[in-house]
Amino acid sequence: MNTPHRVEVVLDFSCVHCYIGFTRYTRALRRYRAEGGTAETVLRPFQLRPEASPAGEPLVGVWARERGEAVAARLAGDTSFGADDGLALDFRRAVFTNTFDAHRIVARASAQGRGEEMAERLFRAYFTDGLNIADATTLAALAAELGVTATGGGAEAVRAELARVRRLDLPAPPVFLFPGGPTLSGEVRESEILAALRG
């Protein structure tokens, strides 16, 4: 029980499945820590759409262009995503954007011991608040909410880590890597994550 775990979590902030998976992970982690277990979360960056413009555009508009108006309308009106996990997702407000600088802020927050909290805040900013998480002013404000000093720099380290993670040829995120244990990906359940932590 008291053997420390170092869990690597691969995710992207524009990925709704990553948000749901990360929410389940943090809940399992809280339960595990309440039992006396110790675990460190190491957040690994991944960009599903590295070509996205940091200027941002409505996510529904991207869906309409790529999948058609009818599919976009159906997806935007679907309130079931995240509901079972208590998440209030608003696809109609979501701003499709480049997530590079969001990953850079998370790396900064992780160095200050606030990586888990910063990741959750970025997901909520994207999927609930309708914020452009590539905007420098927005990112600075989100970091300030959590007491994270979001100074410049760190871009090269994030680029190198993105390249390294891509070379691992992992499944599509979210991916949860437990050293000496399982690799969980996709639509993972909280119970699966908790069992991996306890193992």
Backbone as a chain_set.jsonl record, in Angstrom:
{"seq": "MNTPHRVEVVLDFSCVHCYIGFTRYTRALRRYRAEGGTAETVLRPFQLRPEASPAGEPLVGVWARERGEAVAARLAGDTSFGADDGLALDFRRAVFTNTFDAHRIVARASAQGRGEEMAERLFRAYFTDGLNIADATTLAALAAELGVTATGGGAEAVRAELARVRRLDLPAPPVFLFPGGPTLSGEVRESEILAALRG", "coords": {"N": [[0.82, -1.205, 0.0], [1.985, 1.255, 0.742], [3.979, 1.657, -1.082], [5.428, 3.961, -3.18], [3.871, 5.254, -6.074], [4.5, 6.177, -9.435], [2.861, 7.657, -11.704], [2.455, 7.996, -15.104], [0.755, 10.193, -17.133], [-0.706, 10.598, -20.161], [-2.017, 13.083, -22.163], [-4.316, 15.354, -23.879], [-5.567, 18.643, -23.95], [-7.702, 19.379, -25.531], [-9.211, 17.208, -25.879], [-12.035, 15.43, -25.271], [-12.372, 12.877, -24.239], [-10.024, 12.585, -22.856], [-10.443, 14.443, -20.818], [-12.585, 13.296, -19.407], [-11.384, 10.846, -18.713], [-9.201, 11.774, -17.189], [-10.552, 12.973, -15.088], [-11.707, 10.735, -13.86], [-9.375, 9.457, -13.155], [-8.249, 11.282, -11.264], [-10.149, 11.116, -9.248], [-9.936, 8.435, -8.472], [-7.346, 8.571, -7.582], [-7.557, 10.29, -5.372], [-9.047, 8.648, -3.66], [-7.241, 6.556, -3.316], [-5.094, 7.877, -2.083], [-6.387, 8.641, 0.248], [-6.578, 6.238, 1.483], [-4.084, 5.924, 2.383], [-2.145, 5.537, 0.53], [0.585, 6.487, -1.648], [1.281, 8.552, -4.398], [2.648, 9.875, -7.381], [1.853, 12.092, -9.928], [2.781, 12.305, -13.235], [2.58, 14.399, -15.794], [2.263, 14.006, -19.205], [2.735, 15.51, -22.349], [0.585, 15.655, -25.238], [-0.402, 16.274, -28.542], [-3.268, 16.261, -30.293], [-4.124, 17.714, -32.465], [-1.879, 19.314, -33.734], [-1.646, 21.237, -35.677], [-3.549, 23.146, -35.278], [-4.774, 26.489, -35.062], [-3.578, 29.001, -32.836], [-5.189, 31.192, -32.627], [-7.782, 30.407, -32.407], [-11.131, 29.077, -32.858], [-14.694, 28.55, -33.088], [-15.544, 25.387, -31.81], [-17.747, 23.946, -32.745], [-18.009, 24.964, -35.299], [-15.734, 23.914, -36.521], [-16.352, 21.193, -36.426], [-18.61, 21.231, -38.119], [-17.457, 21.938, -40.564], [-15.729, 19.772, -40.976], [-17.228, 17.452, -40.559], [-19.802, 17.875, -41.31], [-22.873, 19.762, -41.219], [-25.137, 18.598, -39.964], [-24.121, 16.541, -38.341], [-22.487, 18.049, -36.679], [-24.4, 19.62, -35.346], [-25.783, 17.646, -33.975], [-23.775, 16.58, -32.27], [-23.088, 18.869, -30.814], [-25.394, 19.318, -29.399], [-25.521, 17.2, -27.686], [-25.799, 16.265, -24.461], [-24.89, 14.25, -22.923], [-22.223, 13.526, -22.699], [-19.808, 13.207, -20.282], [-21.662, 13.556, -18.254], [-22.269, 11.47, -16.454], [-20.041, 11.573, -14.925], [-20.217, 13.873, -13.572], [-19.532, 16.176, -14.94], [-19.881, 19.313, -16.523], [-20.213, 19.863, -19.632], [-19.88, 22.046, -22.374], [-20.18, 22.101, -25.484], [-20.974, 23.943, -27.37], [-19.87, 26.326, -26.637], [-17.173, 25.855, -26.656], [-13.82, 26.545, -27.63], [-11.969, 25.745, -30.287], [-8.575, 25.195, -30.474], [-4.968, 25.679, -30.499], [-3.012, 23.613, -28.415], [-0.466, 23.813, -27.402], [0.776, 25.837, -25.739], [-0.76, 25.529, -23.475], [0.099, 23.059, -22.562], [2.675, 23.832, -21.936], [2.23, 25.564, -19.778], [1.236, 23.728, -17.956], [3.495, 22.152, -17.541], [5.057, 24.031, -16.245], [3.459, 24.449, -13.967], [3.548, 21.892, -12.862], [6.198, 21.752, -12.051], [5.992, 23.349, -9.898], [4.509, 21.926, -8.172], [1.768, 21.82, -8.718], [0.569, 20.515, -10.817], [-1.561, 18.619, -11.288], [-3.846, 20.064, -10.494], [-3.693, 22.233, -12.261], [-4.012, 21.001, -14.731], [-6.654, 20.037, -14.535], [-8.002, 22.485, -14.369], [-7.484, 23.612, -16.863], [-8.783, 21.828, -18.601], [-11.43, 22.319, -17.787], [-11.634, 24.995, -18.429], [-11.559, 24.851, -21.198], [-13.682, 23.06, -21.978], [-15.941, 23.811, -20.519], [-15.98, 26.558, -19.786], [-15.56, 27.911, -22.148], [-13.18, 29.156, -22.994], [-10.267, 30.409, -24.705], [-7.62, 28.48, -24.652], [-5.142, 28.901, -25.654], [-4.517, 31.481, -25.56], [-2.435, 33.975, -24.299], [-2.972, 35.798, -22.197], [-5.238, 34.669, -21.053], [-4.207, 32.18, -20.203], [-2.326, 33.053, -18.318], [-4.033, 34.161, -16.414], [-5.489, 31.9, -15.584], [-3.425, 30.384, -14.488], [-2.707, 32.081, -12.405], [-4.946, 31.884, -10.774], [-4.447, 29.537, -9.441], [-2.174, 30.06, -8.102], [0.144, 29.696, -9.527], [3.234, 30.49, -10.911], [3.55, 31.757, -13.939], [5.784, 32.2, -15.845], [7.659, 33.08, -18.845], [9.261, 30.936, -21.309], [10.407, 27.481, -21.538], [9.409, 26.337, -23.824], [10.991, 24.864, -25.651], [11.598, 22.568, -24.187], [9.058, 21.446, -23.947], [8.45, 20.934, -26.643], [10.404, 18.998, -27.181], [9.56, 16.983, -25.453], [7.001, 16.399, -26.456], [7.741, 15.311, -28.926], [9.18, 13.084, -28.032], [7.194, 11.585, -26.707], [5.484, 10.996, -28.839], [7.1, 9.258, -30.28], [6.934, 6.997, -28.751], [4.801, 5.58, -29.603], [2.194, 5.145, -28.525], [-1.185, 4.137, -27.549], [-4.135, 6.028, -28.573], [-4.646, 8.999, -26.675], [-6.653, 9.331, -23.67], [-3.801, 8.065, -21.866], [-2.593, 5.959, -19.352], [0.167, 5.222, -17.602], [1.512, 2.798, -15.645], [4.287, 2.111, -13.9], [5.774, -1.036, -13.994], [3.329, -2.115, -13.944], [-0.006, -2.143, -15.329], [-0.82, -0.678, -18.577], [-3.158, 1.651, -19.126], [-5.749, 2.758, -21.254], [-7.91, 4.791, -23.317], [-11.412, 4.466, -22.767], [-11.356, 4.333, -19.74], [-12.242, 2.979, -16.539], [-12.968, 4.264, -13.267], [-12.648, 2.371, -11.277], [-10.848, 0.593, -12.439], [-8.54, 2.129, -12.568], [-8.079, 2.626, -9.875], [-7.59, 0.01, -8.998], [-5.199, -0.49, -10.352], [-3.536, 1.359, -9.11], [-3.558, 0.368, -6.498], [-2.37, -2.037, -6.945]], "CA": [[0.0, 0.0, 0.0], [2.77, 2.47, 0.901], [4.975, 1.792, -2.125], [5.052, 5.112, -4.004], [3.625, 5.062, -7.499], [4.778, 7.319, -10.316], [1.96, 7.39, -12.823], [2.584, 8.908, -16.235], [-0.554, 10.409, -17.757], [-0.567, 11.232, -21.467], [-3.314, 13.673, -22.483], [-4.388, 16.631, -24.578], [-6.654, 19.396, -23.328], [-8.823, 19.532, -26.448], [-9.764, 15.858, -26.027], [-13.068, 15.212, -24.258], [-12.117, 11.59, -23.592], [-8.952, 12.838, -21.889], [-11.048, 15.128, -19.67], [-13.329, 12.292, -18.636], [-10.418, 9.905, -18.149], [-8.425, 12.433, -16.145], [-11.46, 13.132, -13.953], [-11.786, 9.436, -13.183], [-8.06, 9.216, -12.553], [-8.051, 12.081, -10.049], [-11.024, 10.583, -8.208], [-9.3, 7.215, -7.984], [-6.143, 8.991, -6.866], [-7.979, 10.787, -4.059], [-9.423, 7.487, -2.847], [-6.003, 5.831, -3.004], [-4.348, 8.655, -1.091], [-7.141, 8.588, 1.503], [-6.269, 4.931, 2.078], [-2.702, 5.953, 2.855], [-1.223, 5.32, -0.577], [1.291, 7.653, -2.17], [1.438, 8.498, -5.848], [3.04, 11.099, -8.073], [1.353, 12.17, -11.301], [3.675, 12.951, -14.186], [1.766, 14.704, -16.963], [3.009, 13.965, -20.468], [1.946, 16.216, -23.361], [0.26, 15.085, -26.545], [-1.259, 17.164, -29.326], [-4.046, 15.571, -31.308], [-4.203, 18.58, -33.641], [-0.809, 20.309, -33.587], [-1.759, 22.271, -36.704], [-4.608, 24.089, -34.916], [-4.328, 27.868, -34.876], [-3.783, 29.54, -31.494], [-6.212, 32.235, -32.662], [-9.008, 29.769, -31.952], [-12.393, 29.201, -33.58], [-15.695, 27.717, -32.426], [-15.408, 23.953, -32.053], [-18.878, 23.505, -33.557], [-17.692, 25.33, -36.669], [-14.764, 22.93, -37.016], [-17.123, 19.966, -36.672], [-19.463, 21.435, -39.296], [-16.595, 21.921, -41.744], [-15.088, 18.475, -41.169], [-18.154, 16.325, -40.445], [-21.106, 18.25, -41.827], [-23.71, 20.539, -40.307], [-26.042, 17.753, -39.179], [-23.333, 15.863, -37.302], [-22.064, 19.083, -35.734], [-25.552, 19.984, -34.527], [-26.075, 16.53, -33.067], [-22.727, 16.521, -31.253], [-23.162, 20.058, -29.96], [-26.564, 19.209, -28.54], [-25.434, 16.008, -26.839], [-25.427, 16.616, -23.085], [-24.559, 13.03, -22.179], [-20.784, 13.433, -22.47], [-19.336, 13.666, -18.988], [-22.73, 13.715, -17.263], [-22.125, 10.448, -15.415], [-18.88, 11.928, -14.103], [-20.476, 15.163, -12.948], [-18.923, 17.264, -15.702], [-20.794, 20.145, -17.301], [-19.521, 20.187, -20.869], [-20.657, 22.917, -23.252], [-19.489, 22.099, -26.77], [-21.352, 25.123, -28.144], [-18.99, 27.432, -26.227], [-15.765, 25.451, -26.736], [-12.977, 27.201, -28.633], [-10.951, 24.858, -30.836], [-7.342, 25.982, -30.513], [-3.715, 24.947, -30.318], [-2.826, 23.336, -26.985], [0.955, 23.793, -27.048], [1.089, 26.673, -24.58], [-1.419, 24.935, -22.312], [1.037, 22.046, -22.062], [3.807, 24.54, -21.34], [1.792, 26.037, -18.469], [1.144, 22.559, -17.069], [4.864, 21.797, -17.163], [5.452, 25.021, -15.245], [2.7, 24.167, -12.752], [4.053, 20.64, -12.291], [7.45, 22.069, -11.372], [5.62, 24.04, -8.667], [3.668, 21.028, -7.385], [0.345, 22.07, -8.963], [0.253, 19.989, -12.143], [-2.896, 18.006, -11.351], [-4.843, 21.13, -10.409], [-3.63, 23.03, -13.478], [-4.603, 20.216, -15.814], [-8.113, 20.054, -14.379], [-8.5, 23.834, -14.663], [-7.417, 23.811, -18.303], [-9.897, 21.074, -19.185], [-12.678, 23.024, -17.486], [-11.617, 26.227, -19.214], [-11.835, 24.505, -22.597], [-14.952, 22.385, -22.238], [-17.061, 24.388, -19.779], [-15.958, 28.015, -19.737], [-15.468, 28.5, -23.48], [-11.998, 30.015, -23.075], [-9.21, 30.027, -25.632], [-6.493, 28.114, -23.795], [-3.872, 29.274, -26.291], [-4.345, 32.911, -25.353], [-1.456, 34.197, -23.231], [-3.612, 36.459, -21.061], [-6.106, 33.664, -20.43], [-3.362, 31.211, -19.501], [-1.753, 33.706, -17.138], [-5.1, 34.291, -15.419], [-5.777, 30.568, -15.049], [-2.299, 30.026, -13.626], [-2.781, 32.922, -11.205], [-6.007, 31.317, -9.924], [-3.89, 28.434, -8.66], [-0.917, 30.478, -7.498], [1.26, 29.22, -10.342], [3.995, 31.536, -11.586], [3.591, 31.335, -15.347], [6.743, 33.001, -16.598], [7.947, 32.567, -20.172], [10.241, 29.86, -21.407], [9.941, 26.109, -21.453], [8.859, 25.86, -25.09], [11.846, 23.826, -26.24], [11.431, 21.339, -23.407], [7.758, 20.864, -24.308], [8.599, 20.379, -27.992], [11.179, 17.762, -27.079], [8.743, 15.958, -24.798], [5.974, 16.006, -27.418], [8.375, 14.422, -29.899], [9.522, 11.832, -27.36], [5.96, 10.834, -26.454], [5.016, 10.474, -30.127], [7.952, 8.124, -30.668], [6.568, 5.826, -27.954], [3.751, 4.892, -30.347], [1.174, 4.736, -27.558], [-2.561, 4.267, -28.037], [-4.658, 7.39, -28.505], [-4.878, 9.41, -25.292], [-5.73, 9.34, -22.536], [-3.026, 6.867, -21.556], [-2.109, 5.956, -17.975], [1.274, 4.27, -17.537], [1.876, 2.42, -14.287], [5.539, 1.355, -13.967], [5.668, -2.378, -13.438], [1.925, -2.495, -13.926], [-0.68, -2.062, -16.627], [-1.015, 0.558, -19.315], [-4.587, 1.812, -19.357], [-6.032, 3.793, -22.244], [-9.281, 4.833, -23.805], [-12.504, 4.73, -21.826], [-11.023, 3.611, -18.515], [-13.144, 3.175, -15.406], [-12.322, 4.658, -12.018], [-12.296, 1.148, -10.547], [-9.638, 0.043, -13.07], [-7.409, 2.971, -12.169], [-7.837, 2.381, -8.451], [-6.969, -1.309, -8.884], [-3.813, -0.363, -10.808], [-2.813, 2.059, -8.057], [-3.406, -0.542, -5.357], [-1.493, -3.143, -7.34]], "C": [[0.856, 1.259, 0.0], [3.888, 2.605, -0.125], [4.582, 2.941, -3.044], [4.862, 4.71, -5.464], [3.999, 6.341, -8.235], [4.014, 7.053, -11.6], [2.162, 8.453, -13.901], [1.239, 8.978, -16.953], [-0.351, 11.203, -19.038], [-1.934, 11.768, -21.873], [-3.171, 14.923, -23.335], [-5.649, 17.343, -24.109], [-7.837, 19.668, -24.243], [-9.56, 18.214, -26.657], [-10.766, 15.578, -24.912], [-12.866, 13.885, -23.533], [-10.985, 11.703, -22.572], [-9.514, 13.508, -20.635], [-11.788, 14.134, -18.785], [-12.377, 11.314, -17.964], [-9.613, 10.51, -17.018], [-9.282, 12.658, -14.903], [-11.572, 11.833, -13.169], [-10.464, 9.104, -12.498], [-7.897, 9.998, -11.25], [-8.96, 11.606, -8.917], [-10.451, 9.301, -7.615], [-8.074, 7.561, -7.142], [-6.483, 9.515, -5.474], [-8.353, 9.628, -3.132], [-8.177, 6.728, -2.396], [-5.195, 6.567, -1.939], [-5.052, 8.657, 0.26], [-6.91, 7.268, 2.232], [-4.852, 4.875, 2.629], [-1.674, 5.714, 1.767], [-0.565, 6.612, -1.028], [1.503, 7.478, -3.671], [1.8, 9.869, -6.38], [2.501, 11.037, -9.501], [2.35, 12.934, -12.156], [2.88, 13.149, -15.478], [2.638, 14.785, -18.21], [2.162, 14.587, -21.575], [1.728, 15.414, -24.635], [-0.619, 16.093, -27.261], [-1.957, 16.375, -30.42], [-4.114, 16.38, -32.597], [-3.139, 19.675, -33.542], [-0.88, 21.445, -34.605], [-2.805, 23.328, -36.365], [-4.037, 25.477, -34.659], [-4.552, 28.314, -33.441], [-4.813, 30.666, -31.458], [-7.56, 31.695, -32.192], [-10.197, 30.015, -32.86], [-13.402, 28.284, -32.9], [-15.543, 26.244, -32.808], [-16.529, 23.445, -32.949], [-18.646, 23.839, -35.027], [-16.704, 24.363, -37.305], [-15.484, 21.623, -37.333], [-17.968, 20.091, -37.936], [-18.64, 21.347, -40.58], [-16.073, 20.516, -42.041], [-16.068, 17.305, -41.209], [-19.546, 16.606, -41.001], [-21.959, 18.92, -40.761], [-24.567, 19.66, -39.406], [-25.307, 17.055, -38.038], [-22.899, 16.871, -36.24], [-23.202, 19.465, -34.802], [-25.881, 18.891, -33.523], [-25.054, 16.451, -31.936], [-22.828, 17.692, -30.277], [-24.324, 19.981, -28.986], [-26.553, 18.03, -27.594], [-24.932, 16.393, -25.45], [-25.004, 15.397, -22.26], [-23.067, 12.916, -21.871], [-20.427, 14.013, -21.104], [-20.394, 13.731, -17.903], [-22.596, 12.712, -16.125], [-20.965, 10.738, -14.473], [-19.024, 13.298, -13.466], [-19.875, 16.347, -13.669], [-19.986, 17.997, -16.503], [-20.061, 20.614, -18.554], [-20.425, 21.004, -21.783], [-19.921, 23.043, -24.579], [-19.813, 23.343, -27.591], [-20.449, 26.319, -27.812], [-17.517, 27.122, -26.475], [-15.042, 26.121, -27.901], [-11.877, 26.227, -29.05], [-9.678, 25.661, -31.039], [-6.119, 25.09, -30.364], [-3.43, 24.79, -28.823], [-1.373, 23.388, -26.528], [1.24, 24.596, -25.783], [0.378, 26.211, -23.322], [-0.526, 23.854, -21.707], [2.247, 22.704, -21.397], [3.459, 25.051, -19.943], [1.69, 24.883, -17.484], [2.532, 22.111, -16.63], [5.375, 22.75, -16.086], [4.763, 24.744, -13.909], [3.204, 22.903, -12.071], [5.346, 20.872, -11.528], [7.204, 22.775, -10.048], [4.651, 23.219, -7.818], [2.181, 21.198, -7.6], [-0.114, 21.519, -10.312], [-1.145, 19.413, -12.267], [-3.976, 19.071, -11.363], [-4.866, 21.968, -11.691], [-4.254, 22.298, -14.646], [-6.123, 20.234, -15.726], [-8.67, 21.41, -14.753], [-8.49, 24.108, -16.16], [-8.529, 23.053, -19.026], [-11.215, 21.824, -18.987], [-12.763, 24.327, -18.28], [-12.028, 25.954, -20.661], [-13.27, 24.031, -22.785], [-16.161, 22.985, -21.517], [-17.122, 25.895, -19.91], [-15.874, 28.684, -21.107], [-14.301, 29.445, -23.66], [-11.006, 29.492, -24.113], [-7.949, 29.75, -24.816], [-5.148, 28.233, -24.502], [-3.557, 30.743, -26.064], [-3.469, 33.165, -24.124], [-2.089, 34.835, -21.998], [-4.51, 35.488, -20.304], [-5.291, 32.666, -19.622], [-2.753, 31.81, -18.243], [-2.796, 33.843, -16.035], [-5.435, 32.946, -14.782], [-4.663, 30.114, -14.104], [-2.365, 30.795, -12.314], [-3.85, 32.425, -10.243], [-5.448, 30.278, -8.965], [-2.57, 28.8, -7.997], [0.303, 29.975, -8.234], [1.921, 30.403, -11.024], [4.232, 31.097, -13.018], [4.509, 32.247, -16.145], [6.991, 32.366, -17.958], [8.959, 31.441, -20.134], [9.603, 28.491, -21.336], [9.446, 25.524, -22.756], [9.694, 24.727, -25.679], [11.7, 22.506, -25.502], [10.112, 20.659, -23.749], [7.82, 20.249, -25.702], [9.337, 19.044, -27.961], [10.348, 16.643, -26.463], [7.606, 15.491, -25.702], [6.546, 15.014, -28.439], [8.692, 13.07, -29.275], [8.276, 10.969, -27.151], [5.415, 10.251, -27.75], [5.82, 9.254, -30.556], [7.611, 6.856, -29.887], [5.474, 5.0, -28.619], [2.687, 4.309, -29.417], [-0.203, 4.746, -28.202], [-2.997, 5.727, -27.965], [-4.92, 7.761, -27.051], [-6.364, 9.459, -24.97], [-5.033, 7.991, -22.36], [-2.476, 7.018, -20.146], [-1.071, 4.837, -17.856], [1.663, 4.034, -16.078], [3.15, 1.579, -14.354], [5.416, 0.003, -13.277], [4.238, -2.88, -13.396], [1.309, -2.316, -15.293], [-0.543, -0.696, -17.288], [-2.498, 0.632, -19.644], [-4.792, 2.937, -20.363], [-7.494, 3.732, -22.643], [-10.274, 5.13, -22.693], [-12.304, 3.919, -20.551], [-12.032, 3.939, -17.421], [-12.335, 3.544, -14.169], [-11.845, 3.424, -11.254], [-11.022, 0.512, -11.128], [-8.406, 0.821, -12.619], [-7.066, 2.711, -10.709], [-7.166, 1.025, -8.247], [-5.505, -1.26, -9.314], [-2.971, 0.355, -9.761], [-2.564, 1.132, -6.871], [-2.447, -1.689, -5.668], [-0.04, -2.794, -7.236]], "O": [[0.509, 2.235, -0.664], [4.668, 3.555, -0.063], [3.504, 2.905, -3.637], [5.627, 3.911, -6.004], [3.833, 7.444, -7.715], [4.472, 6.314, -12.471], [2.055, 9.652, -13.64], [0.665, 7.957, -17.329], [0.117, 12.341, -19.007], [-2.905, 11.013, -21.927], [-2.083, 15.474, -23.496], [-6.682, 16.709, -23.897], [-8.875, 20.14, -23.78], [-10.435, 18.119, -27.517], [-10.39, 15.499, -23.743], [-13.156, 13.78, -22.341], [-10.982, 11.01, -21.555], [-9.109, 13.181, -19.519], [-11.632, 14.137, -17.564], [-12.539, 10.989, -16.787], [-9.362, 9.855, -16.006], [-8.785, 12.545, -13.782], [-11.534, 11.844, -11.939], [-10.442, 8.542, -11.402], [-7.458, 9.442, -10.244], [-8.581, 11.685, -7.748], [-10.479, 9.105, -6.4], [-7.803, 6.926, -6.123], [-5.78, 9.219, -4.508], [-8.006, 9.637, -1.951], [-8.074, 6.312, -1.242], [-4.675, 5.952, -1.008], [-4.397, 8.672, 1.303], [-7.033, 7.195, 3.455], [-4.464, 3.895, 3.266], [-0.473, 5.688, 2.035], [-1.099, 7.7, -0.813], [1.857, 6.398, -4.144], [1.318, 10.891, -5.892], [2.68, 10.036, -10.195], [2.718, 14.065, -11.841], [2.551, 12.184, -16.168], [3.617, 15.53, -18.26], [0.993, 14.233, -21.728], [2.567, 14.613, -25.046], [-1.492, 16.702, -26.644], [-1.323, 15.885, -31.354], [-4.157, 15.815, -33.69], [-3.465, 20.836, -33.293], [-0.254, 22.489, -34.423], [-2.938, 24.311, -37.093], [-2.947, 25.618, -34.104], [-5.609, 28.039, -32.873], [-5.264, 31.056, -30.382], [-8.378, 32.435, -31.645], [-10.266, 31.033, -33.549], [-13.013, 27.342, -32.21], [-15.428, 25.906, -33.986], [-16.294, 22.606, -33.818], [-19.045, 23.075, -35.906], [-16.82, 24.031, -38.485], [-15.255, 21.019, -38.381], [-18.032, 19.156, -38.735], [-19.078, 20.752, -41.565], [-15.983, 20.112, -43.2], [-15.779, 16.277, -41.823], [-20.364, 15.698, -41.145], [-21.792, 18.681, -39.565], [-24.71, 19.942, -38.217], [-25.804, 16.987, -36.913], [-22.94, 16.579, -35.045], [-22.993, 19.617, -33.598], [-26.215, 19.168, -32.371], [-25.423, 16.274, -30.775], [-22.672, 17.522, -29.068], [-24.251, 20.515, -27.879], [-27.468, 17.869, -26.787], [-23.78, 16.797, -25.287], [-24.787, 15.498, -21.053], [-22.686, 12.28, -20.889], [-20.715, 15.174, -20.817], [-20.06, 13.942, -16.737], [-22.788, 13.063, -14.961], [-20.91, 10.214, -13.361], [-18.074, 13.826, -12.888], [-19.72, 17.417, -13.079], [-20.877, 17.381, -17.088], [-19.374, 21.635, -18.536], [-21.603, 20.685, -21.945], [-19.137, 23.971, -24.779], [-19.007, 23.755, -28.425], [-20.292, 27.222, -28.633], [-16.694, 28.037, -26.501], [-15.579, 26.247, -29.002], [-10.973, 25.922, -28.272], [-9.697, 26.697, -31.704], [-6.238, 23.887, -30.129], [-3.594, 25.74, -28.057], [-1.076, 23.043, -25.384], [1.877, 24.091, -24.858], [0.852, 26.467, -22.215], [-0.409, 23.748, -20.486], [2.776, 22.191, -20.412], [4.283, 24.985, -19.031], [2.019, 25.038, -16.308], [2.726, 21.731, -15.475], [6.039, 22.334, -15.137], [5.394, 24.795, -12.853], [3.28, 22.844, -10.843], [5.572, 20.264, -10.481], [8.076, 22.807, -9.179], [4.049, 23.73, -6.874], [1.39, 20.77, -6.759], [-1.087, 22.012, -10.882], [-1.843, 19.685, -13.244], [-4.918, 18.994, -12.151], [-5.935, 22.367, -12.153], [-4.949, 22.902, -15.463], [-6.803, 20.425, -16.735], [-9.717, 21.484, -15.396], [-9.395, 24.767, -16.673], [-9.142, 23.578, -19.955], [-12.014, 21.945, -19.915], [-13.836, 24.711, -18.745], [-12.759, 26.738, -21.266], [-13.99, 24.536, -23.647], [-17.298, 22.687, -21.881], [-18.197, 26.456, -20.123], [-16.091, 29.89, -21.219], [-14.404, 30.429, -24.392], [-10.921, 28.289, -24.362], [-7.291, 30.678, -24.346], [-4.137, 27.729, -24.014], [-2.447, 31.195, -26.347], [-3.732, 32.635, -23.044], [-1.772, 34.45, -20.873], [-4.54, 35.484, -19.074], [-5.643, 32.343, -18.487], [-2.674, 31.142, -17.212], [-2.486, 33.665, -14.857], [-5.641, 32.867, -13.571], [-4.928, 29.532, -13.052], [-2.112, 30.24, -11.244], [-3.685, 32.53, -9.027], [-5.907, 30.149, -7.83], [-1.918, 27.946, -7.396], [1.377, 29.839, -7.648], [1.247, 31.225, -11.644], [5.014, 30.183, -13.281], [4.054, 32.981, -17.022], [6.576, 31.232, -18.197], [9.446, 31.048, -19.074], [8.401, 28.363, -21.103], [9.095, 24.345, -22.809], [9.144, 23.734, -26.154], [11.68, 21.443, -26.123], [10.049, 19.432, -23.833], [7.296, 19.157, -25.919], [8.945, 18.087, -28.629], [10.422, 15.493, -26.897], [7.28, 14.304, -25.714], [5.914, 14.01, -28.769], [8.5, 12.031, -29.905], [8.306, 9.762, -27.391], [4.93, 9.119, -27.756], [5.268, 8.318, -31.135], [7.962, 5.756, -30.314], [5.245, 3.85, -28.242], [2.33, 3.135, -29.515], [-0.375, 5.303, -29.286], [-2.312, 6.56, -27.37], [-5.37, 6.921, -26.272], [-7.211, 9.606, -25.851], [-5.589, 6.934, -22.658], [-1.955, 8.073, -19.785], [-1.396, 3.657, -17.992], [2.086, 4.952, -15.375], [3.102, 0.44, -14.819], [5.004, -0.084, -12.12], [3.971, -3.959, -12.867], [2.01, -2.333, -16.305], [-0.199, 0.298, -16.648], [-3.029, -0.221, -20.355], [-4.091, 3.948, -20.326], [-8.209, 2.772, -22.354], [-10.013, 5.937, -21.801], [-13.005, 2.934, -20.316], [-12.599, 5.031, -17.384], [-11.166, 3.179, -14.044], [-10.769, 3.433, -10.656], [-10.213, -0.043, -10.385], [-7.362, 0.237, -12.326], [-5.894, 2.591, -10.353], [-6.269, 0.901, -7.413], [-4.661, -1.917, -8.705], [-1.813, -0.004, -9.547], [-1.469, 1.122, -6.308], [-1.801, -2.239, -4.776], [0.817, -3.625, -7.535]]}, "num_chains": 1, "name": "protein.A"}
